[in-house]
Amino acid sequence: MKRDETRRKQISQALNLLEDRYLMEGEERRPAEQKAAGRRRRYGLAACFCALAALALFFPPSASTVAAYAQGTDQRLTAAGAVLRAGSITNQGSMKGKPLMFYLSGPPIRQVRFSCKNQKINFMDWTETRPEFGDAQNFTVPYGPDTEQYYYLLVDWVPDQTVQALHDPDTRIADLPPELREDIIVLEIQFADGSQEVKAVAVQLTEKGEFFASFGEYQIAEGDDFVRRPDAEPIPREILYGAG
């Protein structure tokens, strides 16, 4: 299966239709006077950069052959981390683009178990040959030997809790608690050759409404209860997308 431009455009067009779910009436509910507050205090910005630096330390460089890329821009997610160019969010909770949707690339993978700590993720298989789960926090996806298909296996991070919180006219990004401004997605990867490794995507929302993400090695700790939650059950496609 080739990554032809027609297929890329079809995926992008379909994903654009999904963005309407985030474009609620947040901006209408926010008084114009709050625009001036967008020039946030320097202390908050400094704290944000400290947090981003901590993410880079949390994910040391790795020689692993598995890579993660942001869908739409093909921006590689690295251990050092970078601001994602695929999406952003306003203080009113309006989303532009997709904040984090990624796919994997690498050697043949047997399966990947995904665990999202704070929010939810949605797995979409554009080859329509694997089960899907709707918005969930934990699920296991079979990948298979055809590495060309991995480009079409998309994991969409869905920060609905953050969007809903920002619809409160008294709440801005800077006011959000840590669990609504940062998240982590753990990937337990089993390769076709029998080897295993654990990776993770860490994502953080900055006060400017941008999303900073990194991808690197991860060691599951004793306190990582979110990884031990049971997997979601697959949902039939006719229920997820409707008959036909």
KELO-492635 format. One record per residue (C-alpha): residue number from 1; x, y, z; residue in one letter. Coordinates in pm, 1 decimal, decimal comma. Example, Ala and Ser with C-alpha at 12.3 -4.5 7.8 and 13.67 -1.06 7.14 Angstrom:
BEGIN
+-----+----------+----------+----------+-----+
:   n :       px :       py :       pz : res :
+-----+----------+----------+----------+-----+
:   1 :   1230,0 :   -450,0 :    780,0 :   a :
:   2 :   1367,0 :   -106,0 :    714,0 :   s :
+-----+----------+----------+----------+-----+
***
This chain:
BEGIN
+-----+----------+----------+----------+-----+
:   n :       px :       py :       pz : res :
+-----+----------+----------+----------+-----+
:   1 :      0,0 :      0,0 :      0,0 :   m :
:   2 :    163,1 :    326,8 :   -115,0 :   k :
:   3 :    135,9 :    657,9 :     59,6 :   r :
:   4 :      1,2 :    832,9 :   -250,9 :   d :
:   5 :   -108,5 :   1197,6 :   -236,4 :   e :
:   6 :   -471,1 :   1113,1 :   -316,2 :   t :
:   7 :   -492,2 :    892,5 :     -8,0 :   r :
:   8 :   -328,9 :   1161,6 :    206,6 :   r :
:   9 :   -583,8 :   1419,0 :     87,4 :   k :
:  10 :   -872,1 :   1182,3 :    158,8 :   q :
:  11 :   -753,1 :   1135,4 :    515,7 :   i :
:  12 :   -700,2 :   1508,3 :    568,5 :   s :
:  13 :  -1043,9 :   1594,0 :    429,8 :   q :
:  14 :  -1210,9 :   1335,8 :    650,0 :   a :
:  15 :  -1027,1 :   1459,4 :    958,6 :   l :
:  16 :  -1131,4 :   1817,1 :    886,2 :   n :
:  17 :  -1492,0 :   1707,9 :    922,8 :   l :
:  18 :  -1417,8 :   1584,5 :   1274,7 :   l :
:  19 :  -1290,8 :   1922,6 :   1391,4 :   e :
:  20 :  -1642,8 :   2067,3 :   1422,1 :   d :
:  21 :  -1683,5 :   1882,8 :   1752,5 :   r :
:  22 :  -1436,2 :   2122,4 :   1909,3 :   y :
:  23 :  -1575,5 :   2442,6 :   1758,7 :   l :
:  24 :  -1844,0 :   2505,4 :   2019,4 :   m :
:  25 :  -1974,7 :   2843,7 :   2116,5 :   e :
:  26 :  -1678,2 :   2913,8 :   2344,5 :   g :
:  27 :  -1574,8 :   3240,4 :   2182,8 :   e :
:  28 :  -1926,7 :   3378,5 :   2199,5 :   e :
:  29 :  -1936,4 :   3308,8 :   2570,5 :   r :
:  30 :  -1612,1 :   3493,3 :   2639,0 :   r :
:  31 :  -1621,7 :   3874,5 :   2685,7 :   p :
:  32 :  -1391,0 :   4071,3 :   2458,3 :   a :
:  33 :  -1223,4 :   4235,1 :   2754,5 :   e :
:  34 :  -1036,0 :   3912,2 :   2827,4 :   q :
:  35 :   -825,2 :   3950,9 :   2512,3 :   k :
:  36 :   -598,2 :   4185,0 :   2702,3 :   a :
:  37 :   -529,3 :   3909,9 :   2954,2 :   a :
:  38 :   -372,7 :   3705,5 :   2674,8 :   g :
:  39 :    -44,5 :   3879,0 :   2745,9 :   r :
:  40 :     30,2 :   3655,9 :   3039,7 :   r :
:  41 :    280,5 :   3719,9 :   3310,6 :   r :
:  42 :    641,2 :   3626,7 :   3240,5 :   r :
:  43 :    655,0 :   3405,0 :   3543,7 :   y :
:  44 :    401,6 :   3168,9 :   3387,9 :   g :
:  45 :    601,5 :   3152,1 :   3066,4 :   l :
:  46 :    920,5 :   3077,2 :   3255,1 :   a :
:  47 :    746,8 :   2799,3 :   3446,6 :   a :
:  48 :    621,7 :   2655,6 :   3119,7 :   c :
:  49 :    972,3 :   2641,7 :   2973,1 :   f :
:  50 :   1093,3 :   2467,5 :   3288,3 :   c :
:  51 :    822,8 :   2206,8 :   3246,4 :   a :
:  52 :    913,3 :   2154,8 :   2881,4 :   l :
:  53 :   1277,7 :   2108,4 :   2975,2 :   a :
:  54 :   1169,6 :   1851,4 :   3231,9 :   a :
:  55 :    991,2 :   1656,3 :   2959,8 :   l :
:  56 :   1312,9 :   1641,8 :   2759,9 :   a :
:  57 :   1497,2 :   1505,7 :   3062,4 :   l :
:  58 :   1216,2 :   1259,7 :   3128,7 :   f :
:  59 :   1262,5 :   1111,1 :   2782,4 :   f :
:  60 :   1636,4 :   1061,7 :   2719,6 :   p :
:  61 :   1760,1 :   1006,2 :   2363,0 :   p :
:  62 :   1708,6 :    654,6 :   2232,8 :   s :
:  63 :   1858,1 :    446,6 :   1954,4 :   a :
:  64 :   1524,0 :    268,5 :   1901,7 :   s :
:  65 :   1415,7 :    218,1 :   1543,2 :   t :
:  66 :   1050,2 :    293,2 :   1624,9 :   v :
:  67 :    949,5 :    649,2 :   1541,8 :   a :
:  68 :    628,9 :    849,0 :   1583,9 :   a :
:  69 :    506,7 :   1117,2 :   1342,8 :   y :
:  70 :    229,7 :   1374,7 :   1361,7 :   a :
:  71 :    -36,3 :   1306,2 :   1101,3 :   q :
:  72 :    -91,7 :   1586,2 :    852,2 :   g :
:  73 :    252,3 :   1744,6 :    889,1 :   t :
:  74 :    467,8 :   1428,6 :    917,3 :   d :
:  75 :    653,1 :   1610,6 :   1196,1 :   q :
:  76 :    865,7 :   1360,1 :   1384,5 :   r :
:  77 :    812,7 :   1342,9 :   1759,3 :   l :
:  78 :   1150,4 :   1324,4 :   1930,2 :   t :
:  79 :   1281,8 :   1278,2 :   2282,8 :   a :
:  80 :   1380,7 :   1646,5 :   2291,6 :   a :
:  81 :   1024,9 :   1747,8 :   2210,3 :   g :
:  82 :    886,0 :   2025,0 :   1993,0 :   a :
:  83 :    579,0 :   2242,8 :   1947,4 :   v :
:  84 :    329,3 :   2063,0 :   1727,0 :   l :
:  85 :    224,4 :   2241,7 :   1410,1 :   r :
:  86 :    -97,5 :   2044,4 :   1356,8 :   a :
:  87 :   -330,2 :   2216,7 :   1603,5 :   g :
:  88 :   -387,0 :   2473,2 :   1876,3 :   s :
:  89 :   -653,8 :   2581,3 :   2125,6 :   i :
:  90 :   -780,8 :   2919,7 :   2242,4 :   t :
:  91 :   -858,8 :   3038,6 :   2593,1 :   n :
:  92 :  -1224,6 :   3002,5 :   2495,6 :   q :
:  93 :  -1187,2 :   2630,8 :   2419,1 :   g :
:  94 :  -1202,0 :   2653,8 :   2039,5 :   s :
:  95 :   -976,8 :   2399,9 :   1870,5 :   m :
:  96 :   -796,9 :   2459,3 :   1543,6 :   k :
:  97 :   -673,9 :   2147,1 :   1368,1 :   g :
:  98 :   -581,2 :   1832,6 :   1559,2 :   k :
:  99 :   -358,6 :   1889,6 :   1864,1 :   p :
: 100 :   -199,2 :   1544,6 :   1849,2 :   l :
: 101 :   -267,8 :   1267,9 :   1601,4 :   m :
: 102 :     22,7 :   1037,8 :   1532,0 :   f :
: 103 :    130,2 :    717,7 :   1357,7 :   y :
: 104 :    424,0 :    484,2 :   1409,1 :   l :
: 105 :    701,6 :    378,9 :   1175,2 :   s :
: 106 :    958,9 :    105,8 :   1220,5 :   g :
: 107 :   1022,4 :   -269,6 :   1204,4 :   p :
: 108 :    734,6 :   -522,7 :   1193,8 :   p :
: 109 :    516,4 :   -487,5 :   1503,4 :   i :
: 110 :    287,3 :   -759,5 :   1634,1 :   r :
: 111 :     78,2 :   -535,3 :   1855,9 :   q :
: 112 :     79,4 :   -213,7 :   2058,2 :   v :
: 113 :   -106,6 :   -151,4 :   2381,3 :   r :
: 114 :   -192,8 :    215,9 :   2431,4 :   f :
: 115 :   -267,6 :    368,3 :   2773,5 :   s :
: 116 :   -366,3 :    734,9 :   2810,1 :   c :
: 117 :   -336,4 :    875,2 :   3161,1 :   k :
: 118 :   -566,8 :   1178,2 :   3183,3 :   n :
: 119 :   -778,0 :   1219,5 :   2872,9 :   q :
: 120 :   -886,5 :    982,6 :   2596,3 :   k :
: 121 :   -749,8 :    857,3 :   2267,1 :   i :
: 122 :   -919,1 :    732,8 :   1954,3 :   n :
: 123 :   -765,8 :    472,3 :   1723,7 :   f :
: 124 :   -856,2 :    496,9 :   1354,2 :   m :
: 125 :   -757,8 :    234,6 :   1097,3 :   d :
: 126 :   -788,3 :    372,7 :    745,0 :   w :
: 127 :   -726,8 :     24,7 :    601,4 :   t :
: 128 :  -1052,4 :    -84,1 :    775,8 :   e :
: 129 :   -901,6 :   -419,5 :    871,9 :   t :
: 130 :   -856,3 :   -375,8 :   1247,3 :   r :
: 131 :  -1096,0 :   -319,1 :   1537,7 :   p :
: 132 :  -1159,6 :     32,6 :   1663,9 :   e :
: 133 :  -1264,4 :    144,8 :   2010,7 :   f :
: 134 :  -1412,1 :    493,8 :   1999,0 :   g :
: 135 :  -1283,3 :    741,8 :   2257,8 :   d :
: 136 :  -1113,5 :    528,6 :   2523,6 :   a :
: 137 :   -811,1 :    529,3 :   2753,0 :   q :
: 138 :   -665,5 :    179,5 :   2712,5 :   n :
: 139 :   -674,6 :    -59,9 :   2418,0 :   f :
: 140 :   -452,9 :   -303,9 :   2226,7 :   t :
: 141 :   -410,6 :   -285,0 :   1849,9 :   v :
: 142 :   -272,0 :   -561,4 :   1623,5 :   p :
: 143 :    -31,7 :   -413,1 :   1367,8 :   y :
: 144 :     91,7 :   -698,7 :   1148,3 :   g :
: 145 :    393,3 :   -751,6 :    918,7 :   p :
: 146 :    304,7 :   -493,3 :    650,0 :   d :
: 147 :    490,8 :   -186,8 :    774,4 :   t :
: 148 :    350,3 :     23,3 :    487,8 :   e :
: 149 :     11,7 :      8,1 :    659,9 :   q :
: 150 :    137,8 :    172,8 :    977,2 :   y :
: 151 :     98,3 :    517,2 :    819,3 :   y :
: 152 :   -279,1 :    458,6 :    811,5 :   y :
: 153 :   -304,5 :    350,2 :   1176,2 :   l :
: 154 :   -372,9 :    675,8 :   1356,5 :   l :
: 155 :   -392,9 :    750,4 :   1727,3 :   v :
: 156 :   -587,5 :   1067,8 :   1799,7 :   d :
: 157 :   -548,2 :   1233,5 :   2140,4 :   w :
: 158 :   -887,9 :   1377,4 :   2242,4 :   v :
: 159 :   -860,3 :   1650,9 :   2511,6 :   p :
: 160 :  -1236,3 :   1692,8 :   2559,2 :   d :
: 161 :  -1198,3 :   1760,3 :   2931,9 :   q :
: 162 :   -971,9 :   2056,0 :   2858,5 :   t :
: 163 :  -1209,4 :   2193,5 :   2595,4 :   v :
: 164 :  -1505,2 :   2167,5 :   2833,0 :   q :
: 165 :  -1317,4 :   2334,9 :   3117,0 :   a :
: 166 :  -1224,2 :   2630,5 :   2894,6 :   l :
: 167 :  -1590,8 :   2690,2 :   2811,3 :   h :
: 168 :  -1624,6 :   2826,6 :   3162,6 :   d :
: 169 :  -1599,9 :   3205,9 :   3112,0 :   p :
: 170 :  -1391,1 :   3233,8 :   3428,7 :   d :
: 171 :  -1133,8 :   2976,2 :   3319,9 :   t :
: 172 :   -831,9 :   3030,2 :   3097,8 :   r :
: 173 :   -549,8 :   2798,0 :   2997,7 :   i :
: 174 :   -330,9 :   2935,9 :   3275,6 :   a :
: 175 :   -601,3 :   2846,8 :   3529,5 :   d :
: 176 :   -626,2 :   2480,1 :   3434,1 :   l :
: 177 :   -500,4 :   2212,8 :   3675,0 :   p :
: 178 :   -198,6 :   2005,8 :   3565,6 :   p :
: 179 :   -409,1 :   1705,7 :   3461,9 :   e :
: 180 :   -586,6 :   1923,6 :   3202,9 :   l :
: 181 :   -267,7 :   2078,2 :   3067,0 :   r :
: 182 :    -49,1 :   1771,0 :   3034,6 :   e :
: 183 :    -90,3 :   1405,4 :   2952,7 :   d :
: 184 :    103,0 :   1093,4 :   2866,8 :   i :
: 185 :     29,6 :    802,9 :   2635,3 :   i :
: 186 :    224,1 :    485,8 :   2712,5 :   v :
: 187 :    292,4 :    240,8 :   2427,6 :   l :
: 188 :    375,5 :   -118,7 :   2517,3 :   e :
: 189 :    516,8 :   -248,9 :   2188,0 :   i :
: 190 :    559,4 :   -614,3 :   2099,0 :   q :
: 191 :    762,4 :   -676,0 :   1783,8 :   f :
: 192 :    720,8 :   -959,4 :   1537,3 :   a :
: 193 :   1058,8 :  -1102,9 :   1638,7 :   d :
: 194 :    941,4 :  -1145,3 :   1999,8 :   g :
: 195 :   1121,5 :   -844,3 :   2147,0 :   s :
: 196 :    941,5 :   -573,4 :   2343,8 :   q :
: 197 :    987,8 :   -215,0 :   2446,2 :   e :
: 198 :    790,8 :     60,4 :   2615,5 :   v :
: 199 :    768,0 :    409,5 :   2469,2 :   k :
: 200 :    556,3 :    710,5 :   2558,2 :   a :
: 201 :    423,3 :   1029,9 :   2406,5 :   v :
: 202 :    412,5 :   1320,0 :   2652,3 :   a :
: 203 :    204,1 :   1623,5 :   2558,3 :   v :
: 204 :    167,0 :   1960,4 :   2726,6 :   q :
: 205 :    -53,3 :   2261,6 :   2656,0 :   l :
: 206 :    131,2 :   2593,9 :   2678,7 :   t :
: 207 :    -31,0 :   2921,6 :   2786,7 :   e :
: 208 :    -15,0 :   3034,4 :   2423,5 :   k :
: 209 :   -251,1 :   2752,4 :   2329,3 :   g :
: 210 :     16,4 :   2546,0 :   2154,7 :   e :
: 211 :     88,9 :   2180,9 :   2218,4 :   f :
: 212 :    437,3 :   2058,0 :   2299,8 :   f :
: 213 :    501,8 :   1684,6 :   2258,5 :   a :
: 214 :    790,7 :   1441,8 :   2298,5 :   s :
: 215 :    837,8 :   1072,3 :   2225,0 :   f :
: 216 :   1087,8 :    844,3 :   2393,2 :   g :
: 217 :   1165,4 :    554,7 :   2622,0 :   e :
: 218 :    944,9 :    499,2 :   2924,7 :   y :
: 219 :    969,3 :    281,3 :   3232,1 :   q :
: 220 :    636,1 :    183,6 :   3385,3 :   i :
: 221 :    644,4 :    273,9 :   3754,6 :   a :
: 222 :    464,0 :    112,5 :   4044,2 :   e :
: 223 :    232,4 :    411,7 :   4070,9 :   g :
: 224 :    125,7 :    405,5 :   3704,9 :   d :
: 225 :   -219,5 :    269,7 :   3778,6 :   d :
: 226 :   -353,7 :    408,8 :   3450,9 :   f :
: 227 :   -147,8 :    150,9 :   3260,0 :   v :
: 228 :   -314,2 :   -129,0 :   3454,2 :   r :
: 229 :   -669,4 :    -31,0 :   3365,4 :   r :
: 230 :   -856,0 :   -292,7 :   3158,0 :   p :
: 231 :   -866,6 :   -253,1 :   2781,2 :   d :
: 232 :  -1172,8 :   -112,0 :   2608,9 :   a :
: 233 :  -1373,0 :   -353,7 :   2396,8 :   e :
: 234 :  -1381,9 :   -307,5 :   2016,9 :   p :
: 235 :  -1688,9 :   -130,4 :   1876,3 :   i :
: 236 :  -1839,3 :   -255,9 :   1546,9 :   p :
: 237 :  -1785,2 :    -15,0 :   1260,0 :   r :
: 238 :  -2156,1 :      8,8 :   1183,4 :   e :
: 239 :  -2204,9 :    152,4 :   1532,3 :   i :
: 240 :  -1902,4 :    384,2 :   1519,4 :   l :
: 241 :  -1968,7 :    524,1 :   1173,7 :   y :
: 242 :  -2325,7 :    425,8 :   1098,2 :   g :
: 243 :  -2451,7 :    172,4 :    845,7 :   a :
: 244 :  -2280,2 :    216,1 :    509,2 :   g :
+-----+----------+----------+----------+-----+
***
